[in-house]
Amino acid sequence: MARILLVDDEESVLRTVGMLFRSEGHEVVPVRESEIAAEMLKSSEEFDLLLTDIRMAPIDGMEIIRLARKVRPDMNIVVISAYCSEKTVKQAMALGCTTYVKKPFKTDEVLSAVRYALEKSGASPSQ
């Protein structure tokens, strides 16, 4: 079981993705406000994976990725965003993102991306 920090400004994404990974046996910490997510990353709270959107305010997903790399250099990161242009994907990968999923997404795409990231980190991908 992994502990996933899920950051997205869309309540429906938090609800849907949260339910999906809870049904897989993971603990999901959904956060709608990016500034709260930034504080959580800086805290001593344990997370196995960061799953984040890109377009958010006041702190965008790229900044969340930069912060995660700075304070948790070994954490794997999955981007889930409607704004996955080639430039955005390259930028996210250069910052240390493990993989990405474009919105709208299929359930199996998100599951595969997170399983890949968790396996890469050595965390348990499912129950």
N, C-alpha and C positions, 0 to 999 in steps of 0.2 A: 504494500500500500504506500502510495506517495502522497506528499502534501504539496498541493498545487496552489500558487498565487495566481489568480485569474483577474486580469485588469482590463476592463472594457467600460466605456461610457454608455453602452446600450444595455438597459435592464434585461431585455429579452435574450441577449447573448449570454449574460451572466446566468440567467435562469436555465436556459437550454443546455449550455456547455457544462454548467455546474451539475445539473441532474445527470447528464451523460457520464461524467467522470465519477460521480458518487455511485452510480449504478455499477461501475467497474471496480468499486471498492476503494477509491481514492478519497482523501479529504481535500475539499476544495474551499479556498478562502476567496470569495468573490469581493472585488473592490471596484466601485464605480468611479470614485474620485482619484485621479492620478496622483495628486499630492499626498493622499493617505497611503497609496501604494508605495510612493517614494519613502515615506517614513517607515513603513513596514519593512522595506528592503534594508534600511539603515539599522533597524532594530536587531535584537538577538533572536527574534522569532525564526524558527527553522522552516525552510521550504526546500523541496526537491526540484521544483520546476517553476519557471515564470512563463505564463501564457498571457500575452499582451496584445492589445490593439495598437495601431500606430497613430491614427488621428484622434487625439484627445486634447483637452485643455484643462487646466493651465499648463500641464507638463505633458508633452507628447510622448508617444511610444518610443521614439528614438532616444529621447532623453532618459526614459525609464531603462532602456537597454544599456545605455552608457553607465548609468548609476549602478545597475545590477552587476555589470562587468567590474566596476571599481570596488564595490563593497562585497561582492560574492563572485569572485572570478571563476569559480568552478561550476556555477549554476548554469544549467542548460535552459535555453530560451526558445520559445515557439511564438512566432508572430501570427496573429489571426486578424486579417484586415481586408477591407474592400479596396484599399489603396496599395495594391501590390504591383505597381509598375516595375519594370525591369530595374530602373534606377533605385527605387525604394527597396527592392529586394536585395540588390547589391550592397546598398548602404547598410541595411540591417545585418546582412551576413558579414560585412566588413567589421561591424561593431561586435560581432560575436554571437549572433543569433544562430541557433542550431538548425532550424528549418522554419517554414512558413506555410500558412493555409490561407487561400483567398476566400473572402466572403462574396456571395453566399457560398456556404460550404456544405458538403455532404458529411453525414455523421462518420462514415468510415475514413474520410480524409483527415478529420480532426483526430480520431482515435489513432490512426497510423502515425501521424506526426508526433503525437504525444508519446506513444509507445516507443518510437524511434529515439526520441530525446531522452526518455527515462532509461532505456537500455544503454544508451551511450553514457549516461551518468552513473550507471550501476545501480540505480534505484529500481524497485520492483514495478514493472509496467502494469501489472494487474494482480488481482488476488491470487 
